[in-house]
């Protein structure tokens, strides 16, 4: 399924099935992972340049309203309602990995690889955060929804509430709000043996990768490189996702 291009903005399109805005991440290499001095965990090392083909990625995580359209069209059940109830412009939560993959397939897309997610979040120059090197909150500007911010959100926030937190490609909420399911299986030492072109993760595993951190996490956990993982059958009020589409 081809994205419908919006010619008024270069590199932006609207996905025809779910109506989501997507941005183009051009083919090329980017600096993946962290050095031992800068990283949060050894599973973020070694750091080196990885090449990815071009792809489209959702500007924002999938919202409650968007996920509800899948349920209405297919008879799928909504996930368990979070304690604060459903709010249409907030990210859908409590989704299993299979729920996320089913939505992506319905929309004519797929879940991002871990490498695709990281490039879309940090750009090509190895920055720690989508907006640069300044950690959230250190200058009084949070730029993302995390535990301890002062924007009045106890739980999730609208997916477009933090425009200052945009990545170099224009993606929002790559840090905070919800952890995002990726396509890859998780292995702690994978980076050391991963291919340097279009890596897709280990062939098998027990856990799926998640990236980005959620509203429940403090600022120290939110670098673009941090890797998280859960069983694909796990759900949580901080678990969400976004999708990609091949060019």
N, C-alpha and C positions, 0 to 999 in steps of 0.2 A: 504494500500500500504506500503510495507516494505522498509525502506531506504536501499540503497546499501552501505555496509560498505567498508571503505577504510582501509585495514588491515595494511597499512604502518604507520598509526597514531592511537593510541588507543583512543577510544571515539570520533572519527570523522567519518562522513559518507557523502555520496553525495546523495541527493534526486533524484530519477530516473526521475521524471516528469519535474522538472524545473532546474535540474542540480546544485542546490545550496548546498554549504557546510553547514553541520549541526554539532553541538556538543552535546554530551550527558550530561545532568544534572542528576546526580544520585539521586535515591530516598533517602529521609531523611528530616530532619527538617532544618530550617534556621530562622534567626532572622528577623522578618518582622516589618516594621514601625519604628517610632522614639519615643524617649522620649520627653516630653514637652520642655525640655531644648535644644535638638538637632534638633527638627523638624522644618519645614518651616510653618506648618499649623496644626491645631488641628485634621484635618481629617486623619493625619498620625499616630494617637495614638488610643489605647494603643499599646505599643511594646510588642510582645511576640513571642514565637517560634511556627512555623506552619510547619506541615508535608506535603510534596508533593511526589507523586509517580514519578518515573523516566520519563523523556521525552527528545526528541530531539528538539533543537531550532536552527533556522538559525543563522549562524555566523554574517551575515550582514542584514540590511534592504533590502527589495525587490528593485531592481534597475529598471531604465527605460527600459533597454534592456529585463530584465526578464518579466516585466509586458507587454511589447509589444508582447512577445511570446503568452501570454494568449489571447490578442486581435486578433492576427493572427490566432490562433487555433479555436477561438470561435465566431469571428465576433464582439466581444465587442469593444466599442469605447475607445480610450485613454482618460484620464482625460484632463481637460483644460490645455493647454500649459502654463507653468510658464513664467514670464517675461524674464527670461534668456534663454529660450528654453530648449529642451530636451538634456541631456547629458547621454549617455548610462550607464556609470559606477557610476552615481549619483543615490540617492534614488528617486523612483517615488513619486510625490507629487500631491496635489489636489485630493486625493482619498477619496471618501465617505467610511463610515464604511462598507457598503454593497459591495463596490468595493474590499476592503481588504478581506472580508469574501469569496467573489466569487473566488478570486485568490487562497486563501487557499484551498478551496474545489477542484478547478481544479488541484492543485498540490498534492492532496491527504493528505492535512494537515488541520490545523485549526488555528485560532488566539489564542495567549496565554491568559491564565487567567492573571489577574493583579498580582496574587501571583507568577505565573510561570515567568512572566517578571521580577519581582523584584529579585527573587532568582538568575536567570541567570545573572542579572546585578551586584549584590553585593556579591554573594557567601553566605556562611553560617554564617559568623562571624559579621554581622551587620555593615560593613564598610559604610561610607558615599558616597564614590565614587567607581567606578569599580576598580580603581587602588590602593585605600587605603584611607588615611585621608587628603591628600594634595589637596586643592581646585584648580581648573583649573586656570592657569596663575600666581599663587602666587610665584612659583619658576621659572617663565619664560617659563614653559612648559605647553602648553594648553591641549594636549592629546585628544582634542575633538573640534568640529566645533561649536563655539558659537559667539554671538555678541561681538565684541571687540577683537577677537583673531588677530594674526599677520601673519597668513599663506597665506594671499592673497585671501581668498575666501569671496566674498561679500555675496553669497547666500549658496547653498548646496556645499558639497565637495564629491569626490569619497568615496565610503563606506569603503574602506580599507586604507584610507590615514593616520589614526591615530593608528598605532599598539600599541603605548604606552598606549592607552586608553582601552586596552582589559580588560575584566572582568576576574574573577578567572577561568571561564570556557572557556575563549577565545572568547567571543562575542565582536564584535566591534560596535561602534556607539550607545551603549545603553545610552550614554549621548551626547546630541547635535545632529546636522544635521537635524533630523526630530522627531517630536512627533510621537509615535507609537500607533496605535489603539490596544486595548485589547478586549477580548470577553465580559468582565463584564459590566453590568449596573453600574452606579455610585450612591452611597449614602454616604454623608459626614460622618455619624456615623457608617458605616458598620463594621469597625474593632472591635468595642466593642461587637458585637453579632455574628461575623463571626465564622464558625467552624474552629477548629485548624487542620483539615485534609482536604486537597484538596479543599479549598474554591473556589467557582465559582462566587461570587458576588450576589447581590440581584436578586430576580426572575423577577423583572420588574423595569422600570425607564424611564426617559426622556433623559438621557445623557449616553454616553458610555465613559469608562475610556480611557485616553491616558497617556503614560508614556515617560519620557526621555528628554523632552525639545528639542527645535529646534535651528537652526542657528540664529533665531531672538531674542533669549533670552540671557541675561547676566548671568555670572557665579553664581550669588546668587540663581538662580532658579534650579540648576542642581543636587542636591543630588539624590541618587538612590531612595529615599523614596517619592519624591514629586509626588503628584497626580494631574492630570489635567483631564478635561472632556469637551466633546462637544456633541451637537446633532449629531446623526448618519448621518443626512443629510447635515451636515456642511462640507465644504472643505476649504483648506488653502494651501498656498505654503510651509507651514511647516509641513503638515500632511503626514505621511507615515506609514509603518508597516513592521513586520516580522512575520514568522509563526512558529508553533511547530507541532510535531508529537508524538503521544503516543508510548511508548515502548511496 
